Amino acid sequence: MTETATAPLTGKALLAKVKELSNLPRRERAKQCGYYTVTKNNQVRVNLTDFYDALLSARGIPLSPEAPKDGRGREPTYRVSVHQNGQIVIGATYTKAMGLKPGDEFEIKLGYKHIHLIQVDSDKKILQHDEDAEDYEDIEDEEDLEDDYEEEEE
C-alpha cells in the first residue's frame, strides 16, 4: 500500500512554492510540494499528473468545464445508423436532452436526405408545425430533383 508523506500544497501556497523552486527539475518540484507517495518498499513515486492538475486549478484554469463525470457511459456523438433490422434508435441521452417522456408521439415527415420528427400533442394536434419551413423544404426538394435531372441529361 502506498502512503503520502505530507499533504500536498494547493492554491496560492502551491504557486508560491513552485515559484520559489523554479531552479529545480519538475519531479523534484512536485516532490517538494507534496505530490509523491512512498511504497511499501520505501520507493518514492512522484505524482506529476496530480501536481499539474493542482497547478492548473491554482492558476484558475478549469480542467473540466462541465460537472464531474461518474465514469460511466459514453459521450453523445449526435449520429445514428440504421440497424440490421432496419430500425433507427435515437437513445436516452438525446431524448433526455430534448425533455421527452415515454409515450410522446411524433409525426414523421420524410424529405430529400432528411427526416423531420414533429411532436404531436396528446389531442393529436401537431405542435410546432411550421408551414413556412415545409414550403422552403419543398422548394429545396424541387431544386435538388432538378439538379439530379440535369446531371442525368449530361
N, C-alpha and C positions, 0 to 999 in steps of 0.2 A: 504494500500500500504506500502511496506517496503522501508526503506531508509538505505543507507550505510553511517555511520557517517564519516569515513575517507577513503581516497583512500588506498587500500591495497598495502603493500610493495611487490616488486618483485626483482628478480635478486640477486645481491650481498648484497643489503641492507636487503633483507629478510633473507638471510643466516646469516648475522652478527647479526641481531636481535634475530633469533632463537637460535643462539649460546649463546647470552647474557642471554636469558630467559630459559636456559636449566633446571633450577631447578623448573619451573612452570609446571602444568599439560598441556596437549596438547590443550585442549579447551581454556585455558587462553592464551597460546602462540598464538593461531590462532587469538583470540580476540585482543591481544596487537599488532599484525601485521596488523590489519585492516580487517580481514576476518570475519566480522559479519554484521548483519543488525538489525535495530530496527523496530519492528512492530508498527502499529498504537495504540496498547495497551501498548506501551513502554516496550515491552519484547525484550530482546536481544537474537538473534538467531545466533549461531556460524556456519559458513560455512566451515566445515572441508574438504569437497571434493575439493573446490577451493584452500584451503590452501595447501593441499597435492599436488595438481596438480602444483601449483606455486613453491612449494619446489622441486619437481622433475624436472621441467623445469629449475629452477635456478641452479640445480646441473648438468644440461646438459643431462638429461635422457629424450629422446623423448617419449611422450605418444603414439602418432600415427605416425609411420614412413611414411605412405602414405599421400596423400593430404587429407585435411579435408573433411569429408563426408557431404552430404547435407541432410541426414536423410531419404532419400527415397530409396526404393528398398531393395533387399536382396544381400547377398554375394553369389557369384557363388559357386556351390557345385561340379562342374565337373562330375555330374552324370545325366543321363536321364533315363526315364522309358517309356515303351510303354503305350500309352493312350488307353482308352476304344475302340476307333475307329480303333486301330491298327497302329496308326502313332507314329513316334518318332519326337519330336520337340526339336531342339537344343537351340534356343533362341538368342536374340540380343546381350547379353553380350559376348557370345562366338564368334559370327560372327564378332563383332567389334574387339575383341582381335586378330582375325585372319586376319583382314583387308579385309573382304569380302564385296561385294556390291550387291545390288539387281540385279538379272539376272545372277550371277556367276553360272556356271554349274559344276557338278561333275559326275564322273563315279563311280559307286558303285561296289566294289569288296567284295564279301562275303567270309569269311574264317571260320575256325572252331572256334567258340566262339568269333568272332570279325568281324567288318565291317570296310573297308577302303574306305574313300572318296578321290578320286584322282581328282584334279581340272582339268577341260578341258578348253582349250583356246577358244576364240570366233570362230576360224577356225576349231574347233573340233579336235585340236591336244591335246594330253594329256600332261599336264605339270608335271614335277617332277615324271616321270614314271621311276621306278627303277626295272629293270629286276632281279637284284640280290636279292632284297627283296622278289619278288614273288617266286623265286626259293627256297629261305630259308623258306618261308611260306608253300610251297608245301611239303617240307621235314618235317616240323613240323606237318602238317596235316596228312601225312602218318604215322609218329611216333605215333600221338595221336590215329589214327584209329587202328594201330597195338596194342597199349596198351588196347584199348577198346575190341578188338577181343580176346586178351589173357585173359582178365578178364571174358569174357563170357564163355571161354572154361573151366575155373576153377569152 
